[in-house]
């Protein structure tokens, strides 16, 4: 009996949580494919680690030949938008890599292919909430790469089951990235800034909820795209206020005018002085939340945590572990498990 699954990106934030979820809730053995050196610790008897690049046909073919066939391929791995990653490398990993993995999965008789796409495919939506039928309008290379990967997977419709989850920012215990800047400001009683009045609503998803959805998707038949995200979406100002209150911080929320702030962030990005890339600074004052009716009805899935729950749980973890984190690029952790380079935000924190 085929009792193995493949998790690409299995050493990253979502991937490592998924590996633990599968080990704890199923009898499956898990093969992890990732470019990072360090394998997941603690489940060596049920996991196999294979180091490779998604964009390498030889690496992808080798993991299937050596350890396949797999009943399910969870394609979580992707290059994230980062100054250390060129557009060519990102495209090769996210687009060519997706084709590589899907082709090998089909050749090796994989029953189910589950892919994590992103809400960035919607860009700045004209109407809210967005549904799976909302036209995709990505505004940067990462979003365009996810749209192209979805198109590639649609070519496999009718050949194997393909389930695509369009995820918002996936947060939860262990997530750093840009959230670490917010937590640092709050933990040190520094002011927190919002564009405009902070009434924009941006949806997140909790990583355990995402893992439950990914496993549920592996049992579905056919080709489907789902939006996923937490319920009870608050405004960013309400979210920040909730964390500040929980932390008993004296931080205050400061509103700054949107138009000049966006222009300044654009200039700082071009000068490599800001941790915010084009998508982040474009969306920081925008609303984006999704209709999750389809995933709830078809996969019998429901979010167990609200956005505020997610941030409070992760803030608690951040405080307990502060001082132990590595900077992006200085260790073997993925970018979502590392502290970002704060750039001009260091001065902003000092002024706060």
Buried (B, 14 or more C-beta within 10 A) or exposed (E): EEEBBBBBBBBBBBBBBBBBBBBEEBEBBBBBBBBBEEBBEEBEEBBBBBBBBBBBBEBBBBBBEEBBBBBBBBBBBBBBBBEEBEBEBBBBBBBBBBBBBBBBBBEBEBBBBBBBBBBBBBBEBEEBBBEBEBEBEBBBBBBBBBBBBBEBBEEBEEEBBBBBBBBBBBBBBBBBBBBBBBBBBBBEBBBBBBBBEBEBBBBBBBBBBBBBBBBBBBEBEEBBBBBBBBBEBBBBBBBBBBBBEBBEBEBBBEBEEBEEBBEBBBEBBEEEBBBBBBBBBBBBBBBBBBBBEBBBEBBEBEBEBBBBBBBBBBBBBBEEEBEEBEEBEEBEBBBBBBBBBBBBBEEBBEEB
